[in-house]
């Protein structure tokens, strides 16, 4: 999932580029981390 998000983010800036720039990998990690924190927050609020 991380690789797919990073690939999508790297295509935003340069659609013909190859590889995953550092900023795209960091952005993917941030997206996944915030989604996990949101799910954890909702679950803890429900309990």
C-alpha positions as CSV (number, residue, x, y, z in Angstrom):
1,X,0.0,0.0,0.0
2,X,2.9,2.4,0.8
3,X,4.5,1.8,-2.6
4,X,1.2,2.5,-4.4
5,X,0.6,5.8,-2.5
6,X,4.2,6.8,-3.0
7,X,4.0,6.1,-6.7
8,X,0.8,8.1,-7.0
9,X,2.3,11.0,-5.2
10,X,5.5,11.0,-7.3
11,X,3.4,11.1,-10.4
12,X,1.8,14.3,-9.3
13,X,5.0,16.3,-9.9
14,X,6.6,14.3,-12.8
15,X,4.3,11.8,-14.5
16,X,7.2,10.5,-16.7
17,X,9.6,10.1,-13.9
18,X,10.7,6.7,-12.5
19,X,11.3,5.7,-8.9
20,X,10.0,7.2,-5.7
21,X,11.4,10.4,-4.5
22,X,12.0,10.9,-0.8
23,X,9.2,13.4,-0.5
24,X,6.7,10.9,-2.0
25,X,7.7,8.2,0.4
26,X,7.5,10.5,3.3
27,X,4.1,11.7,2.2
28,X,2.9,8.1,1.9
29,X,4.1,7.3,5.4
30,X,2.3,10.4,6.7
31,X,-0.9,9.5,5.0
32,X,-0.8,5.9,6.3
33,X,0.1,7.1,9.8
34,X,-2.7,9.7,9.9
35,X,-5.2,7.1,8.7
36,X,-4.1,4.7,11.4
37,X,-4.3,7.4,14.1
38,X,-7.8,8.3,12.9
39,X,-9.0,4.7,13.1
40,X,-7.4,4.3,16.5
41,X,-9.1,7.5,17.7
42,X,-12.5,6.5,16.5
43,X,-12.2,3.1,18.1
44,X,-11.0,4.4,21.4
45,X,-13.9,7.0,21.4
46,X,-16.4,4.2,20.7
47,X,-15.2,2.2,23.7
